[in-house]
Amino acid sequence: VPPDWIDYHGHMSEAFYPMALSEAIDPFFDYIGCNAAYRAGGRSLYSVSWRLDFQAEGRAGDSLTVETLMVASDLKRLHLVHHLRRGDQTIAIGEQILLHVDMIAGRSVIMDETLLSPLAAVKAAHAALPRPPTMGQGIGLSTRDQKS
């Protein structure tokens, strides 16, 4: 965690958690074939929804890693969960929906087989991995936790 990511509370500013997760998506994209050459052909994956749960504070100098879990996909969409970790501790969980787009036409299209095949393999490999309990939840105040 670079010093300029630290806010006035002395820990990683909330703006940099999604940035760290977003930067870590490129190796996953490369792995499934959505690399620079694929994007040069006019197609890519766009984020259409993000949700973030903070679990702990990142501090200046922390070494962070990201683990990405593919929880679902169809012909046009991916549902990913990213764990931002400091050692063995998860400090944030990011949940993301991506849409495959034709960048020239400006609309969603079915993914090419060059992506669908590796995605099927990842989906199968990740099928039995645990899902975070917050996955798929919205945001709001719970009345059951309300104190008088």
WOZI-V99852 format. One record per residue. N is the residue number from 1. RES is the residue in one letter. BURIAL is b if it has 24 or more other ideal C-beta (glycine too) atoms within 12 Angstrom, else e. Layout:
n & res & burial
N & RES & BURIAL
N & RES & BURIAL
//
This chain:
n & res & burial
1 & V & b
2 & P & e
3 & P & e
4 & D & e
5 & W & b
6 & I & e
7 & D & e
8 & Y & e
9 & H & e
10 & G & e
11 & H & b
12 & M & b
13 & S & b
14 & E & e
15 & A & e
16 & F & b
17 & Y & b
18 & P & b
19 & M & b
20 & A & b
21 & L & b
22 & S & b
23 & E & e
24 & A & b
25 & I & b
26 & D & e
27 & P & e
28 & F & b
29 & F & b
30 & D & e
31 & Y & e
32 & I & b
33 & G & b
34 & C & b
35 & N & e
36 & A & e
37 & A & e
38 & Y & b
39 & R & e
40 & A & e
41 & G & e
42 & G & e
43 & R & b
44 & S & b
45 & L & b
46 & Y & b
47 & S & b
48 & V & e
49 & S & e
50 & W & b
51 & R & b
52 & L & b
53 & D & b
54 & F & e
55 & Q & e
56 & A & e
57 & E & b
58 & G & b
59 & R & e
60 & A & e
61 & G & e
62 & D & b
63 & S & e
64 & L & b
65 & T & e
66 & V & b
67 & E & b
68 & T & b
69 & L & b
70 & M & b
71 & V & b
72 & A & e
73 & S & b
74 & D & e
75 & L & e
76 & K & b
77 & R & b
78 & L & b
79 & H & b
80 & L & b
81 & V & b
82 & H & b
83 & H & b
84 & L & b
85 & R & b
86 & R & b
87 & G & e
88 & D & e
89 & Q & e
90 & T & b
91 & I & b
92 & A & b
93 & I & b
94 & G & b
95 & E & b
96 & Q & b
97 & I & b
98 & L & b
99 & L & b
100 & H & b
101 & V & b
102 & D & e
103 & M & e
104 & I & e
105 & A & e
106 & G & e
107 & R & e
108 & S & e
109 & V & e
110 & I & e
111 & M & b
112 & D & b
113 & E & e
114 & T & e
115 & L & b
116 & L & e
117 & S & e
118 & P & b
119 & L & b
120 & A & e
121 & A & e
122 & V & b
123 & K & b
124 & A & e
125 & A & e
126 & H & b
127 & A & e
128 & A & e
129 & L & e
130 & P & e
131 & R & e
132 & P & b
133 & P & e
134 & T & e
135 & M & b
136 & G & e
137 & Q & e
138 & G & e
139 & I & e
140 & G & e
141 & L & e
142 & S & e
143 & T & e
144 & R & e
145 & D & e
146 & Q & e
147 & K & e
148 & S & e
//
